[in-house]
């Protein structure tokens, strides 16, 4: 997708994801919208192992 900001053209770097439409209806500025959610939620992998005051956690 070609975008423009302050006269500079660039290509969007985000990747598209598959979504499904839900039964939830939303209204914004007088227009009705259907809520969409990811078809498969992304899996978040812990980035590193940390310890704070002797308690270990990932973050």
N, C-alpha and C positions, 0 to 999 in steps of 0.2 A: 504494500500500500504506500503510495507516494504522499507525503505530508509536507506542509510548509509552516515554518515558524520564523517570524521577523524577516520574511523574504528569503530564507534559506530553505532549499528543498532537501528532504532526506527520506529514507525508506524506513518504515517501522520495523523494529527488530523483534517484536513480540511474536510468539507462535500462537496459532489459533488452537483452541481445544474443542472437542465435541461436547455439545450441551443438549439437555432435554428441557422441554417446557413443562412447568408445573401448573397446578390449578390456581395458584395464588395470583390475584390481580392487584396491581399497584396503580396509583394515580399520581402523576407528576405534572404540574403546570396545566391541569385540566385534561390531560391525555391519559388514557388507560394503557397499561402495559402488562404483559404476562411475565412472571419471574422465570428465569432460566438458571439451571444449576449444571455443574459439570457432570457428564455421563459417568465418568470414573474419577473419583476424587484423587488428586495427586498425593503420592506417598512422600512424606517428608523423612529424610534420612538424617539422623543426628550428625552434626558436623564435627564435633570434638567432645572429648571427655574432660570434664572439669571437676574440681573439688573446692568447696567453700566451707570453711570451718569444720572440716572433717567429713562433710556430707558430699558424696559424689553425685554428679548429675551430668546430663548431656545437653548441649546447647548449640 
